[in-house]
Amino acid sequence: MLSLEDRYAFISTLYIRMQIVHYPHPALKFKSVDVQQIDGTLRKVIRRMFELMYEANGIGLAANQVGLPFRFFLVNLAARADNPDEELVFINPVMKKRRGNEIGEEGCLSLPGLYGDVRRAEEVTIEAYDLSGQGFAMDLSELPARVVQHESDHLDGVMFTDRMREDNESDLVDLELPKFEEIFRSAQQENLFAADAELLKLVQQMAQSGKIPPNFLETPVHKLSAPNAPED
Ligand SMILES: [Zn+2]
């Protein structure tokens, strides 16, 4: 009988070195679980996530966009590594208030190149913990409010294309999603990604154990091409 650690090691070899995953990776549909512990592994993962986000010119990135089923996301509205003061980490975020609504264009690093109109609350109050475990609350409006709603949705397995459907943009979604599906399926055929069942199993095991596998950052590198337009 393999230990949990050994099973992670085995499954991680079928997985991929941490990278931004694209639709329809099963982690993106997964309802993430609370972070139980802020430790060194989490800090390393978050550091690497910021790098990946900057490489892709993004302004927000949720944990399940790198295949991790935990409730945290990061934001840097400057989308640049040289503005570390603007780096925000939201751990176990809870949306306390939503006021008004507004339609605005969004994109997503897990659906590179696709943009569409989404209706969001105009202002939100969000509570979360930072990397030092300190609780904080923020009242946000405009772009920051939109970004945290987009990222919070990710943690519930909701993508902005699901919101586009709510606002009568189903035609565009129906046209575009199959293209991403095709790319992802061929990556699986080339063994760049494991099959959905394996990917889902890893995500479920991590969620169940509440832990990020220690070798999550170091498993073999295979990279799909990344986009270069600003997206969140
Ligand atoms: Zn997104």
Boltz pocket constraint, residues with backbone or C-beta under 6 A from the ligand:
constraints:
  - pocket:
      binder: B
      contacts: [[A, 60], [A, 107], [A, 108], [A, 109], [A, 110], [A, 150], [A, 154], [A, 232]]
      max_distance: 6.0
